[in-house]
Amino acid sequence: MTETKKTIASLSPVESGYKHRTPTQDAVRRLLRHRSAQAGMIILGILVLVAIFAKWIAPYDPTRILKNETRRDTPCIHLLGCDPARNEHILGIDGNSRDLFSRVVYGSRLSLQVGLVTMSFAILVGGLIGAISGFVGGWLDNILMRSMDVLMAFPSLLLAIAIVAALGPGLINALLAISIVSIPRFARLVRATVLSVKELEYVEASRALGGSSLHILFLRILPNAITPLIVQGTLGIATAILDAAALSFLGLGAEPPRPEWGLMLGEERNSVFNAPHLVFFPGFAIMLTVLSFNLLGDGLRDALDPRLRGVKVG
C-alpha cells in the first residue's frame, strides 16, 4: 500500500489523469467552447480589424464629396472587381456624393468607440455609487438608490433624448446622455454584490485584523463584482451602440459629415424605396455589431458562472 501511494504521488498531474486549472483558465476554456461566444468573437474580431485598418480598407475619404457620373442607386455589382479609377463604387454613393463603402467602414471605428467609452464611464461611476451605497448603508444608501430608481423609471432612450435636448445636440453630449442612463443598472448590480459579500467570514476577518474601510471595500469586496460587471458591460455596449445610432438618426448625436451609421440612416431614410441599399448596409452593420456583443455577452455569462462548471454549454 505504501509503495502504491508513493508511485501515485510521483506521477505528474497529466500522468495521474488529473490536470489542475485555475478558475480563470476554466472560464476561458468554457468561453472558447461556447458556440454563441465563438460566433460573437469572430464577428467582433472582424469588426475590430476593419476599424483598425479602415484607412487602408476604405478606397476614399468618408467625408469627401465625389464628382463623377455614378448614380447613387447603382452600386458596383462585381464587389471584388470595382475599380476606383473608373469611378466604380462597391456600395454606390450616397445622396451627398460620398462613397458609401468608405463611410460604412469608418463608421465601425466610431460605433466601437461609442460603446467602449460610454460603458467605461457608466461602469466607473455606477460601480462607485453602488459600492458606497451598499457598504455604508443607512440614509446614504436610501438617497443614492432612490436617485437610481428615479432614473430607471424613465425609458432609457427617452431620458437620453431629454438630456441631449437640454445639453444641446452633438456626439459628446450624446455619449454623456447614454452614460448617464446606463449608470443605474451598474450601481444596483454592484450594490447587490456588496450587500451579499460584506458580512462573509473573510471580510469580518480582514476587519478584525485592522483593515481599513477602503482596503476592505476595494480589495476584499469589489473583486467579487468583476464577473457580473464584465457580463453586463458587454451587453451594455450593444445597447449603447443602438442608443447612439438612434440619437444620431434623430439628429441629436453625431453631426454631418461624420461617418456614423445612425446618421447615415437618418440622412438616407427618404431613399428607402428608390435606393434601399443606402439604408440597408448601415443598418446591417449596426445589426452585426450589436449581435456580436450580445452573443459574446451570452457566452461570458455562461462561462463565468461557477454553477455551470462541468456543464456542457453552447
C-alpha positions as CSV (number, residue, x, y, z in Angstrom):
1,M,0.0,0.0,0.0
2,T,2.8,2.4,0.9
3,E,4.6,1.7,-2.4
4,T,1.4,2.4,-4.3
5,K,0.9,5.7,-2.7
6,K,4.5,6.7,-3.5
7,T,4.0,5.7,-7.1
8,I,0.8,7.8,-7.4
9,A,2.5,10.8,-5.7
10,S,5.5,10.6,-8.0
11,L,3.3,10.9,-11.1
12,S,2.9,14.2,-12.8
13,P,-0.7,15.7,-13.0
14,V,-1.0,14.7,-16.6
15,E,0.3,11.1,-15.9
16,S,-2.1,10.7,-13.0
17,G,-5.1,11.7,-15.1
18,Y,-5.5,15.0,-13.2
19,K,-4.7,18.4,-14.6
20,H,-5.1,21.4,-12.3
21,R,-6.6,24.5,-13.9
22,T,-7.2,27.8,-12.3
23,P,-10.8,29.3,-12.3
24,T,-9.7,31.8,-14.9
25,Q,-8.4,29.0,-17.2
26,D,-11.6,27.1,-16.7
27,A,-13.7,30.2,-17.6
28,V,-11.6,30.8,-20.8
29,R,-11.9,27.2,-21.7
30,R,-15.7,27.3,-21.4
31,L,-15.9,30.5,-23.3
32,L,-13.9,29.2,-26.2
33,R,-16.1,26.1,-26.3
34,H,-19.3,28.2,-26.2
35,R,-20.8,28.3,-29.7
36,S,-22.6,31.6,-29.3
37,A,-19.4,33.2,-27.9
38,Q,-17.4,31.7,-30.8
39,A,-19.7,33.4,-33.3
40,G,-19.7,36.6,-31.4
41,M,-15.9,36.7,-31.2
42,I,-15.5,36.0,-34.9
43,I,-17.8,38.8,-35.9
44,L,-16.4,41.2,-33.4
45,G,-12.8,40.3,-34.4
46,I,-13.6,41.2,-38.0
47,L,-15.2,44.5,-37.0
48,V,-12.2,45.4,-34.8
49,L,-9.8,44.6,-37.7
50,V,-12.0,46.7,-40.1
51,A,-11.9,49.6,-37.6
52,I,-8.1,49.4,-37.1
53,F,-7.3,49.1,-40.8
54,A,-10.1,51.4,-42.1
55,K,-7.6,53.8,-43.6
56,W,-6.3,51.0,-45.9
57,I,-9.6,49.3,-46.5
58,A,-11.7,52.3,-47.5
59,P,-10.8,53.5,-51.0
60,Y,-12.0,57.1,-50.4
61,D,-12.1,59.7,-47.7
62,P,-15.5,59.1,-46.0
63,T,-16.2,62.9,-45.9
64,R,-15.1,63.6,-49.4
65,I,-17.7,64.7,-52.0
66,L,-17.0,62.9,-55.2
67,K,-17.5,64.5,-58.6
68,N,-18.4,61.7,-61.0
69,E,-21.3,60.4,-63.0
70,T,-22.1,57.3,-61.0
71,R,-25.7,57.3,-59.8
72,R,-26.3,56.6,-56.2
73,D,-28.8,53.8,-56.9
74,T,-26.3,51.7,-58.9
75,P,-23.7,50.1,-56.7
76,C,-21.0,48.0,-58.3
77,I,-22.3,44.5,-59.0
78,H,-18.9,42.8,-59.0
79,L,-17.8,43.5,-55.4
80,L,-14.2,42.4,-56.0
81,G,-13.8,43.9,-59.4
82,C,-14.6,47.5,-58.7
83,D,-12.0,50.0,-59.9
84,P,-11.9,53.4,-58.1
85,A,-10.0,54.8,-61.1
86,R,-13.1,54.2,-63.2
87,N,-15.5,55.8,-60.6
88,E,-16.8,52.4,-59.6
89,H,-18.0,52.1,-56.0
90,I,-18.7,48.8,-54.2
91,L,-21.8,50.1,-52.4
92,G,-22.5,53.1,-54.6
93,I,-22.6,56.7,-53.4
94,D,-25.0,58.4,-51.0
95,G,-27.2,61.4,-51.6
96,N,-24.3,63.8,-50.9
97,S,-22.0,62.0,-53.5
98,R,-19.8,60.3,-50.9
99,D,-18.6,56.7,-51.2
100,L,-20.9,54.6,-49.1
101,F,-18.5,51.7,-48.6
102,S,-15.8,54.1,-47.1
103,R,-18.4,55.6,-44.8
104,V,-19.6,52.2,-43.5
105,V,-16.0,51.1,-42.9
106,Y,-15.1,54.2,-41.0
107,G,-18.4,54.0,-39.1
108,S,-17.1,50.9,-37.4
109,R,-14.5,53.0,-35.6
110,L,-17.0,55.5,-34.2
111,S,-19.5,52.9,-33.1
112,L,-17.0,50.8,-31.2
113,Q,-15.6,53.9,-29.6
114,V,-19.1,55.0,-28.6
115,G,-19.8,51.6,-26.9
116,L,-16.5,51.4,-25.1
117,V,-16.4,55.0,-23.9
118,T,-19.9,55.1,-22.6
119,M,-19.8,51.8,-20.8
120,S,-16.4,52.6,-19.2
121,F,-17.8,55.8,-17.8
122,A,-21.1,54.1,-16.7
123,I,-19.2,51.2,-15.0
124,L,-16.8,53.5,-13.2
125,V,-19.5,55.9,-11.9
126,G,-22.2,53.4,-11.4
127,G,-19.8,50.9,-9.7
128,L,-18.6,53.6,-7.3
129,I,-22.1,54.7,-6.4
130,G,-23.2,51.1,-5.8
131,A,-20.1,50.2,-3.8
132,I,-20.6,53.2,-1.5
133,S,-24.3,52.7,-1.2
134,G,-24.0,49.0,-0.2
135,F,-21.0,49.4,2.0
136,V,-22.1,52.4,4.0
137,G,-25.8,51.7,4.1
138,G,-28.3,53.9,6.1
139,W,-29.6,57.2,4.9
140,L,-26.8,57.5,2.2
141,D,-27.9,54.2,0.7
142,N,-31.5,55.3,0.6
143,I,-30.7,58.6,-1.1
144,L,-28.4,57.1,-3.7
145,M,-30.7,54.2,-4.5
146,R,-33.9,56.3,-4.7
147,S,-32.0,58.5,-7.2
148,M,-31.2,55.5,-9.2
149,D,-34.8,54.4,-9.1
150,V,-35.9,57.7,-10.4
151,L,-33.5,57.4,-13.4
152,M,-34.7,53.8,-14.1
153,A,-38.3,54.9,-14.0
154,F,-37.9,56.6,-17.4
155,P,-37.3,54.7,-20.7
156,S,-33.6,54.9,-21.3
157,L,-33.9,56.3,-24.9
158,L,-36.4,58.9,-23.9
159,L,-34.3,60.0,-21.0
160,A,-31.2,60.2,-23.2
161,I,-33.2,62.3,-25.7
162,A,-34.3,64.7,-22.9
163,I,-30.7,65.0,-21.7
164,V,-29.3,65.8,-25.2
165,A,-32.1,68.2,-25.8
166,A,-31.1,70.0,-22.6
167,L,-27.4,70.0,-23.3
168,G,-27.6,70.5,-27.0
169,P,-27.1,68.1,-29.9
170,G,-23.7,66.7,-30.5
171,L,-21.7,63.5,-30.2
172,I,-20.1,64.3,-26.9
173,N,-23.5,65.2,-25.3
174,A,-25.0,62.1,-26.8
175,L,-22.2,59.9,-25.2
176,L,-22.8,61.7,-21.9
177,A,-26.5,61.1,-22.0
178,I,-26.1,57.4,-22.8
179,S,-23.6,57.0,-20.0
180,I,-26.0,58.7,-17.5
181,V,-28.9,56.5,-18.4
182,S,-26.7,53.4,-18.1
183,I,-25.4,54.2,-14.6
184,P,-28.3,52.9,-12.5
185,R,-28.0,49.3,-13.7
186,F,-24.4,49.1,-12.7
187,A,-25.0,50.8,-9.4
188,R,-27.7,48.3,-8.4
189,L,-25.6,45.4,-9.6
190,V,-22.5,46.4,-7.6
191,R,-24.7,47.3,-4.5
192,A,-26.3,43.8,-4.6
193,T,-22.8,42.2,-4.7
194,V,-21.5,44.3,-1.8
195,L,-24.5,43.6,0.4
196,S,-24.1,39.8,-0.2
197,V,-20.3,39.8,0.5
198,K,-19.7,42.3,3.2
199,E,-20.9,40.1,6.0
200,L,-18.9,37.0,5.0
201,E,-16.3,35.5,7.2
202,Y,-13.2,36.6,5.3
203,V,-14.4,40.2,5.3
204,E,-15.0,40.0,9.0
205,A,-11.6,38.5,9.5
206,S,-10.0,41.4,7.5
207,R,-11.9,43.9,9.6
208,A,-10.8,42.2,12.8
209,L,-7.1,42.3,11.6
210,G,-7.4,46.1,11.4
211,G,-8.1,46.5,7.7
212,S,-9.4,50.0,6.7
213,S,-12.8,50.5,5.1
214,L,-11.2,51.4,1.8
215,H,-9.0,48.3,1.9
216,I,-11.9,46.0,2.7
217,L,-14.2,47.6,0.1
218,F,-11.7,47.7,-2.9
219,L,-9.5,44.7,-2.2
220,R,-11.9,42.3,-0.4
221,I,-15.4,43.0,-1.6
222,L,-15.4,44.7,-5.1
223,P,-13.3,41.9,-6.8
224,N,-16.4,39.7,-6.4
225,A,-18.4,42.2,-8.5
226,I,-16.0,42.0,-11.5
227,T,-17.6,39.0,-13.1
228,P,-21.2,40.4,-13.3
229,L,-19.8,43.7,-14.4
230,I,-18.0,42.2,-17.3
231,V,-21.1,40.4,-18.5
232,Q,-23.4,43.4,-18.0
233,G,-20.8,45.7,-19.6
234,T,-20.5,43.6,-22.7
235,L,-24.3,43.5,-23.1
236,G,-24.4,47.2,-22.3
237,I,-22.0,48.1,-25.2
238,A,-24.6,46.7,-27.6
239,T,-27.3,48.8,-26.1
240,A,-25.1,51.9,-26.1
241,I,-24.4,51.5,-29.8
242,L,-28.1,51.2,-30.6
243,D,-28.9,54.3,-28.5
244,A,-26.2,56.3,-30.1
245,A,-27.4,55.3,-33.6
246,A,-31.0,56.2,-32.6
247,L,-29.9,59.7,-31.3
248,S,-27.9,60.3,-34.5
249,F,-30.9,59.1,-36.6
250,L,-33.0,61.8,-34.8
251,G,-30.3,64.4,-35.4
252,L,-29.2,64.6,-31.8
253,G,-26.0,62.7,-31.9
254,A,-23.2,62.7,-34.5
255,E,-23.3,65.7,-36.8
256,P,-22.6,65.6,-40.6
257,P,-20.3,64.8,-42.2
258,R,-19.2,62.2,-39.6
259,P,-19.4,58.6,-40.9
260,E,-21.8,57.3,-38.2
261,W,-24.2,54.5,-39.0
262,G,-27.2,56.0,-37.3
263,L,-26.6,59.4,-39.0
264,M,-26.3,57.6,-42.4
265,L,-29.7,56.0,-41.8
266,G,-31.2,59.4,-41.0
267,E,-29.8,61.1,-44.0
268,E,-31.0,58.4,-46.4
269,R,-34.3,57.5,-44.8
270,N,-36.2,59.0,-47.7
271,S,-34.3,56.8,-50.2
272,V,-35.6,53.5,-48.7
273,F,-37.7,52.7,-51.8
274,N,-35.6,54.2,-54.7
275,A,-32.2,53.3,-53.3
276,P,-32.7,50.8,-50.4
277,H,-29.0,49.8,-50.3
278,L,-28.2,53.2,-48.8
279,V,-30.2,52.2,-45.8
280,F,-29.6,48.5,-45.8
281,F,-25.8,48.5,-45.4
282,P,-25.5,50.9,-42.4
283,G,-28.4,49.1,-40.8
284,F,-26.9,45.7,-41.4
285,A,-23.6,47.0,-39.9
286,I,-25.4,48.1,-36.7
287,M,-27.2,44.7,-36.5
288,L,-23.9,42.7,-36.9
289,T,-22.2,44.8,-34.2
290,V,-25.0,44.5,-31.7
291,L,-25.4,40.8,-32.4
292,S,-21.7,40.2,-31.8
293,F,-21.7,41.8,-28.4
294,N,-24.9,40.0,-27.4
295,L,-23.5,36.7,-28.4
296,L,-20.3,37.4,-26.6
297,G,-22.1,38.6,-23.5
298,D,-24.3,35.4,-23.5
299,G,-21.1,33.3,-23.7
300,L,-19.4,35.2,-20.9
301,R,-22.4,34.8,-18.7
302,D,-22.3,31.1,-19.1
303,A,-18.5,30.8,-18.9
304,L,-18.1,32.9,-15.8
305,D,-20.9,31.4,-13.8
306,P,-19.3,28.9,-11.3
307,R,-22.5,27.0,-11.1
308,L,-22.0,25.8,-14.7
309,R,-18.6,24.2,-14.1
310,G,-18.7,20.8,-15.7
311,V,-21.9,21.6,-17.6
312,K,-21.7,21.4,-21.4
313,V,-22.6,24.8,-22.9
314,G,-23.1,26.1,-26.4
